[in-house]
Amino acid sequence: FFTADDGGNGVNVERQALGIENDKSTHLFGNLFVSNCFVPTSSTSSGKAGQISYDANYVYICLGPNNWKRASLGW
């Protein structure tokens, strides 16, 4: 969808930053920042399969309609 240069090492090489392949996979080159995301309050909070969210303690993944699972970010 858009390109970006290599970051200033003197070589102006254009690189694809985001692409969707024929097999429907998505490739992202660079950093991804997500802000103001919805955080489910229960395992049955409103959601669609594939949604991903986070807070300071957990990563949340919606596995199906209104079906959330979470994984701890604790060390």
C-alpha positions in Angstrom: 0.0 0.0 0.0 2.8 2.4 0.7 6.6 2.3 0.6 9.3 3.8 2.8 13.1 4.2 2.4 15.6 2.3 4.3 16.1 4.8 7.1 19.0 7.0 6.0 22.0 4.8 5.6 22.8 6.5 2.3 21.1 3.9 0.1 17.7 5.1 -1.1 16.1 1.7 -1.5 12.3 1.7 -1.6 10.8 -1.1 0.6 7.2 -2.2 0.8 5.9 -1.3 4.3 2.6 -3.2 4.2 1.4 -5.8 1.7 -1.4 -8.3 1.3 -0.3 -11.4 -0.6 -2.4 -13.6 -2.9 -2.8 -16.1 -0.1 -4.5 -13.3 2.0 -1.6 -13.1 4.4 -0.5 -9.7 5.5 3.2 -8.7 5.8 4.2 -5.6 7.8 7.8 -4.3 7.7 8.5 -1.9 10.5 6.8 -1.0 13.8 3.1 -1.4 14.5 1.5 1.0 17.0 -2.0 0.3 18.4 -3.7 2.8 20.6 -7.1 3.3 22.1 -8.0 -0.3 21.6 -11.1 -1.9 23.1 -10.3 -4.1 26.2 -13.0 -6.7 26.9 -14.3 -6.7 30.5 -15.3 -10.4 30.4 -14.7 -13.5 28.3 -18.2 -12.9 26.7 -17.7 -9.2 25.9 -18.8 -8.1 22.4 -16.2 -9.0 19.8 -15.5 -10.6 16.4 -13.1 -13.4 15.6 -9.6 -12.1 15.0 -9.8 -9.0 17.1 -6.7 -8.5 19.2 -6.4 -6.1 22.1 -4.1 -5.5 25.1 -3.8 -3.6 28.4 -0.9 -3.4 30.9 -1.4 -7.0 32.1 -2.9 -9.1 29.3 -3.2 -9.7 25.5 -6.8 -10.5 24.5 -7.8 -12.5 21.4 -11.3 -12.9 20.2 -11.7 -16.5 19.0 -15.3 -16.3 17.8 -18.3 -14.1 18.3 -18.2 -12.7 21.9 -15.6 -15.4 22.9 -12.4 -13.8 24.3 -9.3 -15.5 25.7 -6.4 -13.7 27.4 -2.7 -14.4 28.0 -0.7 -12.8 30.8 2.1 -10.4 30.0 3.8 -11.0 33.3 7.5 -11.8 33.5 
